[in-house]
Amino acid sequence: MLMTGEPNVVEHTHFDKEGSPFYVEVSASPVKNDMGQIVQTIHIARDITERKRMEEEIRKYTKHLEELVEERTRDIREFTFRENKVVPGESYDACSRKPMTLVMG
């Protein structure tokens, strides 16, 4: 911020007495005089530990859901193949489940 003169937001990891991490977001903004020179800075620090914890939980849950979708999709494909003798890559009529014939004219 001091180099660019623009507001800046950064995240820091700190550690408490027991060595456990906690996370802080620091916002810094310059205060300029009439000539545009930085004469002060305003810093605001926020504890974002809970937000970071929730973001990690969301990442884990999202990954788990994606794995479940992949597993269910695989199960559906295997079931469809077994039950309907479907050949991967072919088109089938939705009602009769019979292969569709491509007619070119």
C-alpha positions in Angstrom: 0.0 0.0 0.0 2.8 2.4 0.8 4.4 1.8 -2.6 1.2 2.0 -4.7 -0.8 4.4 -2.5 -3.9 2.1 -3.0 -5.9 0.4 -0.3 -4.9 -3.2 0.3 -6.4 -6.3 2.0 -4.2 -9.2 3.1 -4.7 -12.3 5.2 -2.2 -13.4 7.9 -1.9 -16.6 9.9 -1.0 -16.1 13.5 -0.5 -18.6 16.3 -1.8 -18.5 19.8 0.1 -19.5 23.0 -0.8 -23.2 22.4 0.5 -23.0 18.8 -3.0 -23.2 17.2 -3.4 -21.1 14.1 -5.9 -18.2 13.9 -6.5 -16.1 10.8 -6.6 -12.3 10.5 -7.6 -10.1 7.6 -5.9 -6.7 7.6 -7.3 -3.9 5.5 -5.0 -0.9 5.0 -6.0 2.4 3.5 -3.8 5.5 3.0 -4.8 9.0 4.2 -3.3 11.6 1.9 -2.7 15.3 2.3 -3.7 18.0 -0.3 -0.6 17.2 -2.3 -1.4 13.5 -2.6 1.3 12.4 -0.2 0.5 9.6 2.3 0.5 11.1 5.8 -1.2 8.3 7.7 -2.6 4.8 7.2 -5.7 3.3 8.6 -5.5 -0.4 9.5 -8.4 -2.6 10.4 -7.8 -6.1 11.5 -10.6 -8.7 11.6 -10.4 -12.2 13.1 -11.5 -14.5 10.2 -10.8 -17.8 11.8 -14.4 -18.9 11.8 -14.8 -17.9 8.2 -11.7 -19.9 7.2 -13.0 -22.9 9.1 -16.3 -22.7 7.3 -14.7 -22.3 3.9 -12.6 -25.5 4.6 -15.8 -27.4 5.6 -17.5 -26.3 2.4 -14.5 -27.4 0.4 -14.6 -30.8 2.1 -18.3 -31.2 1.7 -18.2 -30.1 -2.0 -15.5 -32.7 -2.7 -17.6 -35.4 -0.9 -20.7 -34.5 -2.9 -18.7 -34.6 -6.2 -17.4 -38.1 -5.3 -21.0 -39.2 -4.5 -22.2 -37.9 -7.9 -19.4 -39.7 -9.7 -20.2 -42.9 -7.8 -23.9 -42.7 -8.5 -23.3 -41.8 -12.2 -21.1 -44.9 -12.5 -23.7 -47.0 -10.8 -26.4 -45.8 -13.1 -24.3 -46.4 -16.2 -23.4 -50.0 -15.0 -27.1 -50.7 -14.2 -28.3 -49.3 -17.5 -25.7 -51.3 -19.4 -26.5 -54.6 -17.5 -30.3 -54.2 -17.6 -30.8 -52.8 -21.1 -27.7 -54.2 -22.9 -26.9 -50.6 -23.9 -23.9 -50.0 -26.0 -22.0 -46.9 -24.9 -22.0 -44.2 -27.6 -25.1 -45.4 -29.4 -28.4 -43.5 -29.4 -31.6 -45.2 -28.1 -35.3 -44.5 -28.4 -36.4 -43.3 -24.9 -39.7 -45.2 -25.0 -38.7 -48.6 -26.6 -35.1 -48.5 -25.5 -34.3 -49.8 -29.0 -31.2 -48.5 -30.8 -32.0 -45.7 -33.2 -31.0 -46.0 -36.8 -29.3 -43.1 -38.5 -30.9 -42.4 -41.9 -29.0 -40.2 -44.2 -30.7 -39.0 -47.4 
